[in-house]
Amino acid sequence: MPEASLPPAAVPARLAVRPAAVGMPALGLLIAVAAWWLVTSGLHLVHPAALPPPLAVWRGMTAATDVLLPALGITTGVTVLGFLLSSVAGVLIGMALAASSRVERMFSPLLVAVNAVPKIAFGPLLVVAVGWGHKPILTMVFLLCFFPIVLSTATGLTTTPADLAELGRSLNASWWQAFRKVRFPAALPQIFVGLKVAMPLAAIGAVIGEFYSDKPGLGYQILQYNGVGDTPTAWAAIVLVGLMSIVLYAALSVLERLALPWVRATTSAR
């Protein structure tokens, strides 16, 4: 009797995901660069002083590698550190809001108000308040990141599926046992939504913070090169900020898949 085997289409369908995961973003990037070239060089719709063509930006990037690569390292480090601090604080604040309706009613309006203020307005004030160095940059990252993490955590913890909550009660689980075994695991998909929203905001906060800092990160270099009229190199720094954000977001998505394998197994997520 022949051995049982998977249907022929099952294995190729699973393997086909991996090339698509790389090929489709690469195709999208290629289309974006082609549109950039068409707008700047092909149709000349935008003046090169405002948006240089891709080739000019590439030349500026290669000519300033010795400056931009260390700046990329500085910005990446402060982005990741600020994001981690925001994640810890945001999850804890979200847990506090979810644990008590009184706490939620007291502090939610304040959180909304802080989130509504344009964060760039805090830039000069942060230098005066906390001084130079990494502190104003980390503070700016925190201000941009924490609100979506708080909101997603509180939402996830207060929307536990009814069947899971009933299961915990039927097993006479204590509050801590129900939180650790039921509520928090059930909230993790929602928490990761907030984390993925906050990750690009962390890069924005780092660049804005570097506008008002003495740390020579990419935000600092954007101002410096733009100030001397070297627009292509300034745009090269902007492109590096975008690439850094893509890599960090992809790393967070991989972490989500590793930490929450049951999500893809129990939903229609691709």
N, C-alpha and C positions, 0 to 999 in steps of 0.2 A: 504493500500500500504506500503510495508516495507521501512524503512528508508535507505537512501543512506549511503554507508560506503566505506572506502578506500579498494582497492584491498588487499587481504590477504598478498601478498608479499611486499606491500609498507612499512608497519611498521617494519617487521623483517629486511628488507634490511637497514633501517635507524638505527635500534638499533644494527645491527651487526657491525657497524663501531666502536663503542666504545670498545668492547673487543679486536678487532683487533688492535686498536690504541695503546693498552698497551701490548697485547700478542705478536705481531710481533716484536717490539723492544726487549722485554724480551727474545724471542726465539733467535734473533740475538746475544744478549749479551751472552746467554748460549752457543751458538755455538762458539763464540769468546773465551770464557773461556775454553771450551773443547779443542779447537785448541791450546790454550796457554799451557794447561796441557800436551797435547800430545807432543808438541815440547820440553818442558822442562823436564817433568817427564817420559812420555811414551817412546819416542824415544831418549831422551837425545841428541837432536841436538844442543842445546845451553847450554853453561856452566852456572851454577847457579850464578856465580859471575857477569855475564852480565845480565841475566834475570832469577830471582828466580821463582820457580813454584807458582801457585796461592795460595796454602795453606800457603806457607812461607810468602807471601805478606800479606795475611789475618792475620796471627799471628803478623806480624810486625805492622799492622794497629791497631789491638786491644791492643797490648802492649804499643803503643804510642798515645793512644786516647787523653790523657790529653794535648798532645803537638799538635797533628795534627788537632783536632777540632777547637781550637782557631786560628790556622794558616789558616784553611779553611775559617773561618769567616773573617779574615783580607784580604785574597786574593779575596774572593767573593765581599766584600765591595769595594775594590779598582778597581776591574774589572767592576762592575756595574757603579761606579762613572765615571771612565774613558770612558766607553762606552757611557754614557749619554752626557758627554762633547764632545766627538767625534761626536756624532749624531747631536747635535745642531750646532756645527761648520761645520760639513760636509754638512748638508742640506743648511746652509746659503751660504757656498762657492759654492755649486752646483747651487743654485738659482742665484748667481752672474754670474757664467759662462754661465748659460742658458739665462740670461737677455741681455747679450751683447756679440756679436761675437768677438769684439775687446778684451774684457777682457779674453775671452776664448783663443784667439790666444796668448795673452801675457803670461798667467800664466799656461796654460796646460803643456808646456814643463817642467816648474819648478816643477809642481806637479808630473809629471812622473819621473823626476830625483830624487826627494826626496823619492818617493815610491820604486825606484830601488835600493837604498842603503841598504845593509843588516843592519837591525835595531840593531842587537847585537853590531855593531861597535860603536853605540852611547852610549852604557852603561857606560863605564868609563868617557866619556866626560860629560854625564848628571850629574853625581855626582859632578864633578868640577863646572859645570855651574849653577846648581840649588840647590846643597847641598843634605843632607841626608833627610830621611823621605819619605813622600808620593809623593813629587814633581817629582823625577825621574821616579817613577813607573807610575804615571798618564801621564807623557810625553811620555813614551814608549808605553803605551796603545794607546794614541792619534796618535802616528806616525804609528802604525800598522792599526788602524781602519779607519782613516779619508778618505783615498783614495777610497775604494770601495763605501763609502757613498756619497762622492762627485760625483763620476762617475755615480752612479745609479740615483742620484737626477737630475743631468744635463741631462742625457739620458731621464729620464721620462718626464721632463719639455719640452724637445725639440721634443718629439715624440707624441704630443697630437693627438688623432684620428681626422682625417679631418672632420668627420661629427659633432663631438662635437665643434671643432673650428668654423665651419660654423654656427652652431646653436648660438654660442655666438655673432658672427658678425650680424646675422639676427635679434637678439634681441637688437642690439645697446648697448651691454655691454661695459663698460669702461675697461681699461687695468686691474685695480684692481679687478673689478667684474669678468672678464674672468679668471683671475688668481685664485681667491678664489673659484669660483663656477665650473670652468671647468678644467683649466690646472693642478692645484695642486691636486685635487681629482683624476684626471686621472693618475697622476704621482705616486700616493701612492703605488700601487702594485710594481712598479719598485723600489721605495725607500725602501720598505721592503725587496726586494731582496738584496740590498746593506747592509741593517742592519743585515740581517741573515748571510751574508758573514762575516761581521765585528765582530759579537758576539764571535765566536771562536778565532778570532784574538785578541780580547780584553783579553781573558784568557792567550793567549801566551805572549802578551805584559806585562801583570801583572807578570807572572812568570819570564820573562827575566829581568824586572825591579827589581824584588826582589833579583835577583842574585847580584845586585850592590847596595842593600839598607840594612839598618839596621832594617827594619821591618820584624818580624819573621813570614812571610807568608809561603805558601807552597813552593815557589821557594827558599826561604832562607833555609827551612828545607831539601829540596832535596840536596842542597849543603852540609849542615851540616852532614846529615846521610851518604851521599856518602863519605864525607871526612874521617869519622871514620870507614868506611868499612861496615856499616850496610845497605847493598844493599836492602834487603827486605823492610825495612821501607822507604827508599828513593823511591822505586817503589810504596809503598803504598801512598805516597804523590803525585806521578804522577797519580795514579789511581783516587785520589780525585780531581785532576785538571780536568781529563776527565769527571767524574761524575758531577762536578760543571758546566762544559760547556754544558753538555746534558740538565741539568735542566734549565739553563738560556736560551738556544736555544728553549726549549719547551715552556717556558714562553713567549718568543717573538713571537713564532708561534701562541699561544693562543691569544695574544694581536692583532696580525694581523687579525685573524678570527673575533674578536670582533669589530675591527675598520673598517674592509672592508668586511662586510657581503655580499655585492653585487658581490664580485669577485667569490665566490663559486656558487652564484646563476646564474651568467651569463657566466661561463666557465665550462669546463669539469673537474675542479679540484676535487680531491677525498677528 
